[in-house]
Amino acid sequence: MAADPAKEAAIAGIGLSRFGRGLPESQLALAAVAFKGALADAGTRREEVDGLSIHLGSPLGVDYDRFAEAFDLDIVYVNQSWLHGRFVSHALQSAALAVTNGLARCVACVTAISFTRERQILGGPGDIEGGREEGGTHGESPPYGLTSPAAGAALAMQRYMALYGATSADLAAVPVAMRKHASLNPGAVMRTPITLEDHQSARMIVDPLRLLDCCLITDGAVVALVTTLERARDLKEKPVRIAGMQGMRAGREEFIFAPRGLGINQQKEGRGPAREKDLAIYRRSGIGREAVRGFYTYDAFSPLVLFALERFGFCGAGEAATFVQGGRIELGGALPVNTSGGLLSEAHVGGWNSIAEIVRQLRGSAGIRQIPGADCLQWGTVWGDSILFRN
Amino acid sequence: MTAKARPLPRIGPDSAPFWEAAKEGRLSLPWCLLCNRPHLPPGPLCPFCLGERLEWRPASGRGVVSSWTRVHKAWFPAFEGDIPYVVAQIELAEGPRLTAGLFDLGALGPRVGQSVAVDFERVTAEIALPRFRPAPEVLAASPRAGIGECPVWDAQKERLYWIDIAGRRMHRNDAAGRFDGNWALPHGLGSFALRTGGGMIAAWAAGLGLIDPEAGEFTDIPSGAPGIGPDFALERFNDGASDRRGRFWAGTLARNLKDPVGRLYRIDPDLSVHPMADGLVLSNGIAWSLDDRTMYHCDSGLSAVFQYPFDLASGAIGERRVFADFASRRGRPDGCTVDAEGHLWVAAVEAGELLRFAPSGALAGSLNFPVSTPTSLAFGDSDLRTLYVTSLRRDGTTEEDAGRLFALRPGVAGVPEPRFRG
């Protein structure tokens, strides 16, 4: 990344609404709380915000035009991605590209969602995802009764288990770790610790995924203000630098909820070590994987954590089910993952609850969850996109 | 759409031919006329070479399960009544993968690697959805036997041997399932087992022998003194198999197929013959539990699978009791084998079914067979995951494939076949 602070992006402020289930507020009301919180956090004014990067629009979230209108903003740059959780880093990356290229001075990355009010969108009759372009890219296929994104993760995990001998009990280490982290987070929705036995006795949802392998359905909002490092240094809080990034992968060899080469959808079979192309973020940023003190990922379903770890080479193909055992991904372990509880236990705010946690960790304000010496954290997902954050 | 309406495929110009064919009960794929490859999902051009000339061609409808899930939650009211149901990704024989329904097979699957064939489920007047079911594949190049029997996988040679009792021939298929040789036999052969040192022990209709059909060698050995060995005026040898101490077991059938004069014999490595059980009518498949504490034995005449307590060290068997009674079931038990999960597979001849029993005797699954007369089965191939099934051909049958050898990837492995140590 460039040494020129005008050419480097940073998160200058973060704001959160409360997270919960069945919250009475509108998405816009949740967004208002998060937006004002982010402005206050950064010590800046809304007049400074001239860009919007919307992760999830209406009806689940808020569209950019309504957001700008509601808060009387004067916007010159907009990005809004399709209604999918996967576009977390896309929203941040668009903001970073905009501010470092002079398209905007400060971009508000906005995620404000009410999953509980719009519940039928998730795999129900209101979900148009499965009908997209001859079949959903999650692997949904509503005519056959595959109507939830969970099905795609289930298909991938089922094959992963058959190929590598991993078991549902192995998978339990992921939700158990997430819940342990959530238990240390007063803002988390699910805080009661769970055990392997709880996981194994939880009801099956889409074999092999049990209830505890599926994320929460919640409401909440997060706003992150992205500006240049140069400007961020003039603001109130210590900037969280975007030190490296790489985009999402797509192609016949990619399936959103599977590692490459697993043999799902039209993927060829034959898995190898992580590709150089997928590790480019480390090379381009000059930050090695060994510098990463904590890993944050989109844990909508527990297998996604395994697949993301393999994608970024933290372990080899088929090894993640073993890698995550013994507390390795828990706070205190070698590679803590989603230290605020993730989508599985903190809340499903489209992954932005974890972005907020990254900011807290790099500011050293994560309290009892603080990773000692946290100076470099990675967001990386099963679908290959990633951002390296530094303080 | 109403809440109860079933979601239908979204049909566009590129996918319309797929659904047109499905409506007529055919699976069809778009092939590129330039690079001659099929693809899915249907696109406007070939994703591999970007060739624009596509041709829809009938697909074989065969494939293997590459992954599956069983849905337990009702996201869609329309599927509430079906829960739990199975959806799979099928890797078609032509290469592309397809998401589709899969008939739930209980304990027989679904399993990754299981071979399946397409069927269709009509959901509206205009729409039929592919739905797959497990499918034995006929090894069409293999000869049509009169009475195909005794498939035995030779792991050393990677060959499958099987016999045609009526045609007095031994057949051989290679590891790819291709028929690759056959040999005339001097007598009617009931069964055989591979020997440790090469060649086979044969249970002829009226005697025992050490044979090597590929080398043209046939040596008779004694089949027991009078009163000990079979009385070939009344009985003749039928199916047999080796236990894990290398003893060969073969039973006999009553020549009149009526009187209980058949017996079960044990031939030890020293070639001594020991009568072990009597009162049989049509002795057939023999197999052992994985812990070698139970011997399974089919009698097609008595229409039952029996089990005996078995002592591997001494080769002694205890009191016989019924493991699976076919009195209330279609067909009769013929050949059998035990899989790596300890379940017993039985070919139900005349029922056109393969049955899989749990060690408790409970039926754990059944599979419709393409012909009504499967006779015997054996796991083979380097991974022991192909189930080879022989069949017989009745005079006057209209079943085109009766008598042929079939192969099936049931998704479960077999265990290596022990060899006769004599």
Chai-1 contact restraints between the chains, C-beta under 6 A:
chainA,res_idxA,chainB,res_idxB,connection_type,confidence,min_distance_angstrom,max_distance_angstrom,comment,restraint_id
A,G123,B,W75,contact,1.0,0.0,6.0,A-B,restraint_1
A,G124,B,W75,contact,1.0,0.0,6.0,A-B,restraint_2
A,P125,B,A3,contact,1.0,0.0,6.0,A-B,restraint_3
A,G131,B,R10,contact,1.0,0.0,6.0,A-B,restraint_4
A,E134,B,S15,contact,1.0,0.0,6.0,A-B,restraint_5
A,E134,B,P41,contact,1.0,0.0,6.0,A-B,restraint_6
A,G135,B,P41,contact,1.0,0.0,6.0,A-B,restraint_7
A,S141,B,T99,contact,1.0,0.0,6.0,A-B,restraint_8
A,P142,B,P7,contact,1.0,0.0,6.0,A-B,restraint_9
A,P143,B,P7,contact,1.0,0.0,6.0,A-B,restraint_10
A,P143,B,L8,contact,1.0,0.0,6.0,A-B,restraint_11
A,P143,B,P9,contact,1.0,0.0,6.0,A-B,restraint_12
A,P143,B,L129,contact,1.0,0.0,6.0,A-B,restraint_13
A,Y144,B,V87,contact,1.0,0.0,6.0,A-B,restraint_14
A,Y144,B,G101,contact,1.0,0.0,6.0,A-B,restraint_15
A,G145,B,V71,contact,1.0,0.0,6.0,A-B,restraint_16
A,G145,B,F79,contact,1.0,0.0,6.0,A-B,restraint_17
A,G145,B,Y85,contact,1.0,0.0,6.0,A-B,restraint_18
A,L146,B,V87,contact,1.0,0.0,6.0,A-B,restraint_19
A,T147,B,W75,contact,1.0,0.0,6.0,A-B,restraint_20
A,T147,B,F76,contact,1.0,0.0,6.0,A-B,restraint_21
A,S148,B,W75,contact,1.0,0.0,6.0,A-B,restraint_22
A,A151,B,T69,contact,1.0,0.0,6.0,A-B,restraint_23
A,A154,B,T69,contact,1.0,0.0,6.0,A-B,restraint_24
A,L155,B,S67,contact,1.0,0.0,6.0,A-B,restraint_25
A,L155,B,T69,contact,1.0,0.0,6.0,A-B,restraint_26
A,L155,B,Q89,contact,1.0,0.0,6.0,A-B,restraint_27
A,Q158,B,S67,contact,1.0,0.0,6.0,A-B,restraint_28
A,Q158,B,W68,contact,1.0,0.0,6.0,A-B,restraint_29
A,Q158,B,T69,contact,1.0,0.0,6.0,A-B,restraint_30
A,R159,B,S67,contact,1.0,0.0,6.0,A-B,restraint_31
A,R159,B,V112,contact,1.0,0.0,6.0,A-B,restraint_32
A,A162,B,V112,contact,1.0,0.0,6.0,A-B,restraint_33
A,M204,B,H72,contact,1.0,0.0,6.0,A-B,restraint_34
A,I205,B,H72,contact,1.0,0.0,6.0,A-B,restraint_35
A,I205,B,K73,contact,1.0,0.0,6.0,A-B,restraint_36
A,V206,B,T69,contact,1.0,0.0,6.0,A-B,restraint_37
A,V206,B,V71,contact,1.0,0.0,6.0,A-B,restraint_38
A,D207,B,T69,contact,1.0,0.0,6.0,A-B,restraint_39
A,D207,B,R70,contact,1.0,0.0,6.0,A-B,restraint_40
A,G263,B,S66,contact,1.0,0.0,6.0,A-B,restraint_41
